[in-house]
Amino acid sequence: MDLDTVKELLNEKKLTSIKKIFSEMNEFDIAELIGDLPENMLVQAFRLLPKSIAADVFSNLDEDIQVKLISALTNKEAAYIIEDMYSDDAADLFDEMPAVMVTKLLSNVSKDTRTSINKLLNYPENSAGSIMAIEYIHLKKGLTIKESIDRIRKQKDDFVSYDSCFITDNKRKLLGYVTVKKLLINDFDTLIDDVMEECEHVITTLMDQEDVANIFQDYDYSTLPVVDSENRLVGIITIDDIIDIIEEEATEDIEKMAAITPTDKPYIKTGVFETWKKRIPWLLLLMISATFTGGIIAHFENALATYVVLTAFIPMLMDTGGNAGSQASVSVIRSLSLDEIEYKDTLKVIWKELRVSLLCGITLAVANFIKLMLLDKVGLEISFIVCSTLVMTVMVAKLIGCSLPIAAKKIGFDPAVMASPFITTIVDACSLLIYFRIASVLLGI
């Protein structure tokens, strides 16, 4: 079904046909479809959804559409949706809503739901506690497998994950976990204590979400328990949350590497003024930084007046240096984000980039020397100045490009900040200083 068909059926009041079509569709596909409807039609279409899937469809809508929809629904309808959502999804929704609306909605849900959501909202942003879900399978030590299965069946909560059952003592302190597979293949009278496994990795509520994502990536987990400062089990994090975090963190790094202040809104839904605010601070900083390049050129104005031909090669040298520095910085930033290198590896990284830059510089210089001599018909002396500058510029650029991100992470900054625009601005100034210094020595100017 396409969007125009839905609009046509709604306009013709063929509600039974829409209900039948929705009942045969996946929740994600329904969300993709109705998310593009005008607000009045969106509310109408959403009310036609079976109650059993309404909350799942709602969870798959974009956050701005969720806010519009929940605002248009009656208090009773909104409360039903929130009650049926997983706690972490509900907390994410409230994060995007005005405080007045949050208070109004929370007053219409059950006390347990209100307590759960408020608890998640009180955790720091981007912490494990803020993204965890509290709908998990929880068993106490001493139960048999039969008792455990009976308890799981009796619990009417819609669990986020059925992969693992977490086991605690009487004070809710985490002891370990047992997989559903073990519950199925072992005898009913076996104690879960005997088949329980120790949790190799446990997430704390205040752990940064990026660190949590790294653990999931490194060890291929699908679910991990979350504990408080006293090792009491308070929630779980599942792989679907981690996928969202990885996408969010990757987008943030890309924006920082492009000298843009990160935003959590999609590009198409970010206003012109808001986009301007995200970009202009970095552009101003880089513009001011670039004035040093102009100052260097002005300082060597007499040399350029004497040997005008030197001016022709400035763009090539600056661009090559910037590109070389960007290559090194992007490689190192990626390795830092994957924890492949640490601060202690700085000398190894510099030594490697030094050798790579020497090979790259010599290759570029040879190719450029042939071009200068055969095509540009430039004299040997000028060709030597340009090519030697090229070698040194590439070496300096790659050393700056590999060392600045590591230094940034060491002092607590995001390494992605030290990416292409920032590196290029520094390398431009360095390449000009090298160029004019070599020219001054060899040409005596």
Protein Blocks (a to p, Z undefined) as FASTA:
>chain_A
ZZklmmmmmmnopaklmmmmmmmpcfklmmmmmmmpcfklmmmmmmmpcfklmmmmmmmp
cfklmmmmmmmpcfklmmmmmmmpcfklmmmmmmmpcfklmmmmmmmmcfklmmmmmmmm
mpcehiaklmmcfbdcdddehiafklmmmmmmmpmcdcfbfkbccdddfkopafbdcdfk
lmmmpcfklcfklmpccdfbacdfklcfklmmmmmmmnopabdcdddfkopafbdcdfkl
mmmmmmmmmmmmmmmmnopacdfbdfklpcfklmmmmmmmmmmmmmmmmmmmmmmmmmmm
mmmmmmmmlmmmmmmmmmmmmmmmmmmmmmmmmmmmnopacfklmmmmmmmmmmmmmmmm
mmmmmmmmmmmmmmnopafklmmmmmmmmmmmmmmmmmmmmmmmmmmmmnopafklmgmk
lmmmmmmmmmmmmmmmmmmmmnoZZ
